[in-house]
Amino acid sequence: MTKYITKKSGKYWPSKAMKEIAWVNDKKIYKQANKNPVKFWSELAKKGIMWEELWDEKKTYIEKLPYFWWFKGAKLNFCVNALDRHLGRSEKPALIWVPEPIKEKPTILTYKELYDKVNKCANLLKKLGVKKGDAVSIYLPLIPEAAIAMLACTRIGAIHSVVFSAFAPDALKARIQDCKAKVLITADGYYRRGKKENLLKKAKKALRKSGIKKVLVVNRLSKNKTYFGKFLSFNKELEKVDLYCKPERMNSEDPMFILYTSGTTGKPKGIVHDTGGYAVQAYYTAKWNFNLHDQDIMWCTADIGWITGHTYAIYGPLLNGTTSLIYEGTPDFPKQDRWWKIIDKYKVSVFYTAPTAIRMFMKFGNKYVNKHKLKSLKILGTVGEPIDIDAWNWYFKKIGKSRCPIIDTWWQTETGGTLINVLPGIGPFVPTIAGLSFPGTRHAIVDKKGKKTNKGFLTQVSPFAPGMLHGVWKNHKKYVETYWKKFKTKYDTSDGAILKSGLIRVTGRTDDVMKVAGHRLATAELENTINDHNLVNESAVVPIPDKIKGETPIAFVVLEKGKPSEKLEKSLKSHVDKHLGPTSRPSKIFFVHALPKTRSGKIMRRILKNILTNEELKGLMTLVNPKCVEDIQRLIKTDEIFKNIEDKNANNLFKKD
Ligand code: WT7
């Protein structure tokens, strides 16, 4: 079996076989790109993307901080780049969709079939009154219609806003209202662990007074259901429209989509991505990181509700004319080897997932993976949070069978595409280290004052990557405060990082954002939701290390009325499920008399965190109510449930240094 890596002086490097197939295999590219990143991207952009009209060379990159533009004035249509230009090989599969129920047949859509469906969906949206620049909300599970809907929006220049299907109605409603979406595309439901989930019920709740005029419902669970009023059957309406939709001529800098993400305040931010710059970064990062060639089958396990799903389950592979596999269901359904079966059956060659999933499979034990040869695999990827060394080794040995490089990609919703990772043809592949800035991008690790150091805050420096966000939707102030206030001319990633022998190791968030099973969640967002409960006076949320999820939230609640009880803890947890979604549910809720606060009234979450993880308590002097700390310590020590949650090993695994 081909080995794609080799060991040299204690490190893994690409083997000859990998170097031979790699698009990029000479490390000189970094120096060349860094000499003139603007010229570098300009040349790549011309080669990789089909433009209807090129940009004026002087306008390749314009920077007026805090904003910057790539390829200003150039014209293109994103959908044409993802579909039309591959029609020459129209029989090639674009999407392989694996439904959760074992008995249900997978759907394979060729480029031509996908193209036809996207064109029709685009015409349908037009028929419903959607125009260039209008927003469309998409609340769909991982089914082909999700990709169809997203691409259809890009064809007509509508801005899509995908909302994760596990989010609660309130979360959907807030996102619909913020971008003033005209149409919602949703489904009657989907399968999760063999059970039917009713998505439409949640969507209907969100729709009350939301301003949505029309709702397209995909029949996923019941084939022939009919709908009334503002609800229309996606499948039936599609039959009534024309087969061809002329693509809209878009400016490179026109917004293509909004994706909401958690910030440090309670309200999610609408991250805006433009068309041309995003296309260029999605195309090249997918191509070079995962070395996509004609025969490759890429499986990115992320849901389309996250940026990873946007860029590497749908757009990156399609821009490259590759086949992308998507899977509807739970990783361990019906058995703990479902994923490995899928890889073997469909001969997946590039597999991209999150450390939290790897840790879950580790826990299931080796017997489920040992049965599978996984010989089609060439490249493994990881994303979403720092990967610990145990998970890295397991992934490398058990999934990659010590043959495949692991590409640890650091990036964010805001960056649109990957930014820090080593390239498969260059290496080295070092556990827990993301590595190098993608050619043509620059990062600096700085101290509080913005001065370069080897351990500190991770920033990006000018010229900023083409796929970077173009502001926060209708909220300039938020954009400036979040990304530009601290370091002025450097983009603040809010992550900490260490530079070691020229390689970057990202250590995790330095703000009040948690990464729970790879999902991004603000402590403030969860606190606001808990505080909305009628029995709660105030609350504080802090994450603790978790061996599978990476981090898990623990809540401290001061009650307004009522008495602490197990029942109340349960009801608060389901309150969170209902209003935010189960991914945000705290593992444990402690009812306390008071929260540690400074004289100015600031809740000292750091102290709560140190109590939970048994670390030295510092700064007690600054508290107005130091006595509450002892009460909380006592409460935690005697709690049986918490004893099982708190994992000393996890604590070591996720040490930030
Ligand atoms: C945050 C962004 C964009 C991918 C999905 C997550 C953390 C992401 C890594 C990595 C260490 C990572 C950072 C970042 N993160 N990838 N390879 N190593 N940390 O997108 O939800 O916007 O979260 O995820 O903390 O800031 P996101």
Residues whose N, C-alpha, C, O or C-beta is under 5 A from the ligand:
A	BS01	WT7	I307 T308 T382 V383 G384 E385 P386 D408 T409 W410 W411 Q412 T413 E414 A434 T493 D495 V506 G508 R509 G518 R520
